[in-house]
Amino acid sequence: MTSYVFDPRPPVAVAIEGSNERFPVHRIYCVGRNYAEHAREMGSDPHRETPVFFMKPADAIVESGAPVPYPPRTSNFHHEIELVVALNGGGRNIPVDRALNYVFGYAVGNDFTRRDLQQASRAAGLPWDTGKAFDRSAGIGAIRPVSAGHVTAGRIWLSVNGRPRQEADVSELIWSVPEVIAELSTLFELVAGDLIYTGTPAGVGALRKGDRVEGGIDGIGLITNLIE
């Protein structure tokens, strides 16, 4: 029997819509600049180039309804509403036409970002970890199983204290879900339990303590968090 020098942390898992079972999280992959208008607002070229990938630790997960502490070392804390893809399998070098075979379901996510730290890192040619991969930076709602259908379109939106901030359609993704999965699998071996945050539309903006952040995607669900 294996013994440990201290008790291991419990596994990270996400609620599944209509089920008492939970989805165990392996890794969190994220796609940057995957909507043209958001690429422009971040000062980048929106043309279809190789996707920008980064990662968050699995224990960055914060579920809908849970509070999000305002993170340290930032004065420019942003929301980013996103479609999240949950995988039940994978592998390497997955063909685009087989990529959807490995999708367990979809969820609404919020890629919380310390924008000032991200921009400073980007300007210096450094990794984005301090701006993206901090504690409780991966908001997520319940996963809707793929039995309800794959997501190719649908309104994606976010409001802060009831005021609209972001709105677009998932069909506007520069790189589609199958294309993202296929490209990501050329870099990493994808496995069951992986989550992919597919990018955010334009309208990202600052959050303050006391803000109530709510977002959703038609046909998938909602995510709501209070910034503390």
Secondary structure, 3 states (H helix, E strand, C coil): CCCCCCCCCCCCEEEECCCCCEEECCCEEEEECCCHHHHHHCCCCCCCCCCEEEEECHHHEEECCCCECCCCCCCCEEECEEEEEEECCCECCCCHHHHHHHEEEEEEEEECEEHHHHHHHHHCCCCCHHHHCCCCCEEECCEEEHHHCCCCCCEEEEEECCEEEEEEEHHHCCCCHHHHHHHHCCCCCECCCCEEECCCCCCCEECCCCCEEEEEECCCEEEEEEEC
